[in-house]
Amino acid sequence: MTSSRRPPQLVVETREIEHVDDLLAYASPDEPLAWLRRGDGIIGIGSVGGYERGPLLPAPADAPSPADVWRRLATTAEVDDPVGLPGTGLVAFGTLVFDERSSATSRLIVPQAVVGRHRGRSWVTRIHSVGTDLEQPVVEPTPYGPHWSATLGPGTMDPPAYQAAVRAAVEAIRAGELEKVVLARDLVGTIPAGADLRRLVRALAHDYPDTWTFAVDGMIGASPETLVTVSRGVVTARVLAGTIPRGTDAHDDAEASASLAHSDKDLGEHRFAVQSVLDALGPHVSHLRADPEPFTLKLPNLWHLATDVAGDLADHASSLDLVATLHPTAAVAGTPTDAALDAIRRLEPFDRGRYAGPVGWVDGDGNGEWAIALRCAQIGAAPVRRYAEYTDTIPVVAHAGAGIVAASDPESELLETRVKFRPIVDALA
């Protein structure tokens, strides 16, 4: 469904089922739809429609936003949901581009079925359009395919080119053109056609259980950064900016954490990111509050400076509305936003696609969980099955970036991208 068409009327039915031990086993091996954290989450099966916008489907100037399209679709749906947990009822999975000028496609996918689990309770939701004969998918676990591996190598921007881009960014910052810019570089590779992509999702979920592990339209990753969560009128976000690798032993690790917590460069970068979130949420949220000082967030491979933000929804904005308001934050673009985007377009010799864009889910009431697509890879440039029909391999591209400020050192920023690549590189290998 495109935004110019009248959305189909959907019929939605959610029912509680016996405990599901492994949600991911219900996902499609070649086109998984997944949103997982600490074993809980939702899995989508099939597709009954949604929203798609990209270079092949250009939007007219007066085209409704994804939030408007979703609101219209949700308003007409007939929902029977006695379970009433996060992720029940009408749900769409989403992956949106980082830059509106991207040649990639933003998508909301309404699955034909959803299997979910939340705090010990499991359910299945079935969704169909009125007046269609679309066959309902089978909702049962399927065995995992064989293990596979892939190797990523330098893409359009190799390490020397990245360091040169960092130097150019620092010069622009010192010249007063902007205060901060986030520069990324890319790695590319291939995976075997027919690979069970659930293996990649499973590896990320196992190694990084406290992150949002996602798979939407071939975009697969494990993001530590919440863009925004809306749940029954409460809005929360977690801002990450400022990074240092973990130490090699307990002593080095403690020193690394302390060094990050007192780094003027990283604290300054973090303040830009927090303020951008507060400024964006302010018009929509009352009693908005943030931690006065960041804390150090420990992940398996690095430390982040982190700040939690929370407040009460003050209007009728949905999670998708807030996504549009927040994105791109200073944590993934820079400050000021327009100047940072111009610098990214000038200094990065590639299209980010959905990397660093919003990824997550939204329900019929506008609640949802959205992360920033980090520590991830795009599998294929189109639905994966199309590649499997014609080639023996499927292309893969991954990105990682670092926040550049006046005090940035090119070698240190390159090291930061290497650390951030580790989750997806290790999972692919």
N, C-alpha and C positions, 0 to 999 in steps of 0.2 A: 504494500500500500504506500503510495506517495502522499505527501501533504496536500496535494491538490484534489484528491478524491475523497468522497464521503466514506468515513471508516465503516467497516462492517460491524453489525451488532454482534457482540460476543456473549456467549453463555458460559458461565464459569461455575464450577462445582468443586469444592474442597472437602475432603474427608480424611479423618484421622485414620492411620493404619498402624500395624504393629511396628515395633522398633526397627529402624533401618540402620544397619551397622556401617555399611560403606556406601555413602551417597554417590561417590564418583562411579561406582560400578553400573549405575543406571544411565550414565551419559553416553552419547554417541562416541565411538572410538575415533572417527575422523573429523567430526564437527562438534566437539563438546561445548556445552553451555553450562558454566559452573561459577558459583560464588561461594567460597568456603573460608571458614576460619575456625581453628581448634576443633575440627570435625563436624561442626554444624554448618548450615547453609542451605542453598537451593541448587538443584540441577534441572535444567530445561531439556525437553525432548521434542524434536520437531519444531515447526513454525506455522503459525496461523495468520501471520501478518506483522505489522509494525510500522516503522518509519525508516526511510532511507533517503539520504541526501548526499550527493557527491558530484564529481565532474560529469558523469553520464546522466545525472538527474539534477541539473542546475535549478536553483530556487529563484522564482521571480522576486522582485523587490518587496512585494507585499505578502510573501509566503509566511504562513504561521510557523512559529518555532516548534522544536520537538516537544516542549512543555505544553504548548497549545494543542498540538495534534494529539498528544497523550490525554490531555484533559477531555477533549471531545470524545475520544474513543472510550475512556473510562466512564463518562457520564451516561453513555447509552448501554453499557454492559449490564447484563443480569447476573448478579453474583450471589451465590449460595455458599457462605463460608461460616459454618458454626465453630471453626477451630480458632480463628482470630489471633494468630501468632504472626510475628514478623516474617513476611515472605509467603503468606497464604493469600487466597483470593486471586484477583487479577494481577499479573506480574509481567513486566518486560525487562529483559536484559539489555544493557546499552554499552556501546563503545563509540566515543565521539572524537573527532579529529582535534589535534592541538591547535592548528591554525586554520581559520576559515578559508584561506587561500590554498589549502592542501588539495592535492589530486586524489587523496584517499576518500573513503566514504564513511559518513557517520550513520550508525544504525541503532534502532531499537527493535528488538526481536521479541515478539509475543509467542511463547512456545505453546504447543498443543497439550503438553503435560508438564507438570512440575513435581518433583519429589523433593521434600524438604525435611529438615530436622532442626529443632530448637529446644535446648535444655531438656533433653530426654524424650520429647514428643516428636512423632513423625507423621507426615501427611502426604497425600497425593492430590494434586489439582488437575482437572481436565478442562480444557478450553476449546470451544469450537464456534465457528461463525454460523449465524442463523441462515438457513437456506443453502448451505454447502454440503457436499457429499464427501468431504475430506476424511479419509480413513484415519481413525484414531490410532496413535502409535502404541506399540506394546510397551507396557511399563513393567519391566523386570530387569534384574541385573544381568550383565553379559560378561563372560570371562575376559580378562585382559589379554591383549595380544602380546607377542614376544617382545623382549627388551630390544631397544635399538639405541644408536648413538649418533651424534653429529658433532662436528667441529666448526667453530666460527673463526674467521680470520678478518684482517683489516678490510674495511669497506671503502667508501668514498673519501673519508678523512682518516689518514693514518696518524700515528703518534706525532711525528714531526709537524704535520699540518695542523694538528690540534693545538700544539704548543704555540705555533705561529698565530693561530686564531685567538688564543688567550692573550698573547702580547698585544694584538690589535685591539682587543676588547679593553684591556687595561689602559691603553693609550686614549681610547674614546672616553673612558670614565674619568681619567685625569684631566681630559680636555673639557669636562663638564657636560658632555652629551647625554650622560645617564649616570645612575648611581650603582646599578648592579645589572648583570645579564647572566643568564644560565646558558652555557654552551655545551652542546652534546657532540659526541662522535658516534660512529656506527661500526658494527661488525656484521659480516654476512656469511652465509653458508647454505647448506642444503640438508634435508633429511630424507630418508627413504620414502618413496610413495607407498601409501598403505600403512604407514606407521600408526600405531595406536597412540594418539596424542594424549590420552588419559595418563599414560606413563609419565609424560612431562609434568602434567598438572599434579599428579600424585607425588612426584619427587619434590616439587616446590612446596606442596602442602605439608609434607613430612619434615623437610629441613627448616621451614620457616612457618611454624604453626601459628604464630602471633600476627602474621601479616594477612592481608586480604588476598587469597589465591583466586585467580579469575581465569576464565576462558570464554571469550565472546567473539565469534566470527573470526577465529584464527588468532586473535590477540590473547596471548597466554603469559601470565606472570604472577608475581607475588609482591604486592605493593605494601610498604609499611605506612604509607601516608593516606589518611582519610581526608578526602576533599570536603565532604559534608554528609552527615547522617540526620535524617528527620524521622522521628518516632513519636507519634501522638502529641504533637505540638512542641516537642523538645528538639532543639537543634544543637548538634555537636560537630566539632572538627578537631583534627590534630595536625599541627603545623610542624614540618620537619625542615630544617635548614641548618647547615653546619655539620660536618662529617669528619671522622677520623677512623682509620683502621683499628681493629682490635689488637691488643698486645699479644705477644707470643707466649707469655706465661701470666700468672696472676698479678705479679708485681708490675710488669709492663702494661698489663691491661688497666690496672688502677691508675697508672701514670697517664695513659692515653685518655681515659675518661676525665681526669682532672685537667689535663692540658686543654681538652676541648671546652670544658666548662669555663675556662678562664681566657680563652682565645679572643682577643679584641676583634680580629678579622671575622671569626665565625659568629660571635655575638652580634656584630653589626649586620652581617648577612641575615641572621635570624630575625632581628628586629624589623627589617624590611618586609620579610615574609609574613610575620604576625600582623603587622599593621595593615598590610594589603587585605588580609582576611577580615580583620575588624572593620575596615572601611567598607568592604563589600557587603557584609552581613548587617551592618548597622541599620539601614532603612527597613529591614525585614524582621529584625529580632529585638525583643526587649530584654532587659536585665542581662545584657551581653557581658560576659566576664571571661577573663583569660588569666592564666597563671602569671604572677608578677615577674617571675624569672623562669627561664627554660630549665628542664631537667634533662639528664643524659639518658637516652633510650638505648638499651643494649640489644643488638641483633647478633646472630651467629658470626657475622663477619665484620661488623663495624659498630661504632657509636654514632648516634645522631643527637643534636640538640632538638628538643621537642617542647612544644607548648600546646596544652589542651584549651580549647575555646568552647563555651557553651552558652545557651540562652534559650528564651522562649519565643516561639514563632508569634509574630505580632500581626501578621496578615494571612492571606490565603495562599501564600506561595507554596508550591510543591517542591520536592527535592530537586526536580529538574529545573525549576525556576531558579533555585539557589545555585545549582551547578552553573547555569548560564551567567549568573551574577558574579560568581567567584572566579571562574576560569577566564584567563590563566592567572594564577597567583604569582606573587614574586618568587615563590620557592621554585617554580619551574620556568619562569619567563624572565623576570627582573623588575627593575624600578627605574623610571616610570614605565608603565606597561607598553605604551605605544613605541617609545624609544627602544625598549628592550626587544620587542618583536621585530622592529626594523633592523636592529643589530644582528639578531638571530638569522633573519632572511639573508643578510649580507655576508655573514661569516660562516654559516653552515652550508656546505655545498650539497645538501640533500633535503628532501621533504621528510619531516618527522612523521608524517602520517598520524597515527593515533598515539604514538609514544608521547607521554606526558599529558595526554588528554584525559578527560573523565571516563571512567569505566565503573559499572555497577548495575543496580537494579532500582526500579520504581514500582510501587503498587497502585491500585486503583484510587486510593485516598491521597496519593501524593507522597506517602512515606517512602523511604528508600535509604540505601547505603551506597555511597559513591566514593571511590578512591581515585588517586592519580595513577595513571598507567605507567608504573616504574618497574625496574627489575624484570623486564618482560621482553618478549620477541613476537613479531608478527610472522605467523606461519602462512606463507602464500600471500599473494596480492589480491586474491579473490577466494570465494569458498573453496576449501581444500579439495573437495572431490573433483573439481574441474581439472586440477593439476594431475590427480591420480589417473585420470582417464587417458592422458596424452604423454606423460613423461615418467621416467623412473625415479625422479627426485622432485622435491618441493622446496622452493626457495625460502630462506629464513633471514630476517634482518632484525638486529637488536641495537638498542641505543643506550647510552649512559651519559650523564652530564654532571657538571659542577657549577656552582655559583661563583661568578667572577666579580670581584670588587677591586678597589684601587690597590689593595695590599696583596693581591693574588700573585702566586708564583707559578709559572707554567708547568714546571716539573711536578709540583705538589698537586696541582689540579688534574694533571694526567694520571697520577697515582690514584686520586680519588675515583676517577672513572673506572680504572682497573678493578678497584675494590667493589664498585657498584655493579660491574659486569659479572662478578663471581656467581651470584645465585643462578642466573639463567645459563651461563656457560657451564657450570658444574652440573646443572640439571640436564642439559642437552647431552653432556658427555657421559 
